[in-house]
Amino acid sequence: MINISEAAAAQVKKMMEAEGDDSLMLRVGVKGGGCSGLSYGMGFESEASEEDTLFEKHGISVVVDKESAPIIKDLVIDYKENMMGGGFTIDNPNAIASCGCGSSFRTATNAGTPEDC
């Protein structure tokens, strides 16, 4: 479903420790919005619904909602550090276009005309 690098998983674990709850799950999904039509969302969740897909990668529980699953199939989440700091990177093979500002994307199924960033 989703590929999470060891570096990204390690960073997620650090963030869970900072939250003080190592039983949290990482929720990954998409929502409508942004200048290209869709934007990614990641956050912590304490419970999954019956319609969610739940799996484990590198020791973290990951949950994806039913609507997001086909859009983020084979998504790759990584964590990169450089001199300016660190951040998560997302590579989605289903995205056919990304916004110039990098905060949103389009797939073939939502390939409407993007708005200006």
N, C-alpha and C positions, 0 to 999 in steps of 0.2 A: 504494500500500500504506500507507505511513506518511508524514505530513507533518511536516517538521522546520523550524522557523523559522530564519532566518538568525542570530538571536540565540542560539538553542539550539546551532546548529552551531558558532558561534564559541566558545561556552563549552566544547563537547566538544573542539574543537581545542586550546584552552588546557590542558584536562585531559590530553590526549594528549601535549602538549609536556612537561607536568610528569612524566608517566610515562617520558619519554625515548624514546618509540617512536611515530613518526608513521605506522607501518604497521598500527597496531591498528585493529580494526573495533568499532563500537558495536553491542552485542547488546541488542535490545529484546525483551521477552517478558512472559509472565504465568506465575504459579504459583498453585497452590491455597494458600489461607491467608487470614488476616485475618478480621475479623468479618463481612464481606459475602461471602466465598467465594473471591475472587481478589485478587491483588495484583500490581502491576507490578514488573518488574525491568529494570535497565539496568546495563550494565557493559562492560568492554573484553574483546575476544576476539582471539586471534592467528590462529585458523583457523576456517573454517566447515565444517560437515559437508555431505554430499551432499544431505541432506534439507532443509537450510536455504535460505531465500530471501535472496539477496544483491543489494543495490542501492546506489546512491549518491545522496546529497542534500547539496547545498552543499559538495561536496568531502570529505565523510566517507563511508566505507563502512559500511553498516548491514546487520546480519544478524538474521533472525527465524526462529525454529524453526517447524516445520510445525504443531505443535499450537497455537501462539499466533497464527499468521497470521489465521485467521478472526475471532478475538476482538478483535484490535487493528487490523482493517482500517479505514482512514481515520482512525486515531489522529492527534492533533495534539500535538506536543511543542514547547513554547516555553520560553524562559528569561526570567524577570522579575527586575528588581532594584528594591528599595525601601530605605527608611531602615534596615530591619532586616537587610538583606543581600540575597542573591539565591537563586534556586532554580528548578528545572525545574517546569513545570506540564504536566499531561497532560489533554487533553480527548478522551474516547472516546465517539463517537456510538453505540457498541454497548452502553454501560453503561446499565442501566435504574435502578440505584440505587447510591448510594455510602454508605459508612460515615460516621457523624458525625465520626469522627476523621480522615477523609480518606485513610486508608491502604489501603482496599480497595474493591472494587466488585462488582456482579453484572451479568450479562447475562441475556437471556431464556432461554438454554440452561442456565444454572446458577442459576436463580431460587429456590433453596431458602430456608428461613427463616434469616435472619442471626442470629448470636449477638450478645450485648451486647459493646460495645467495651470 
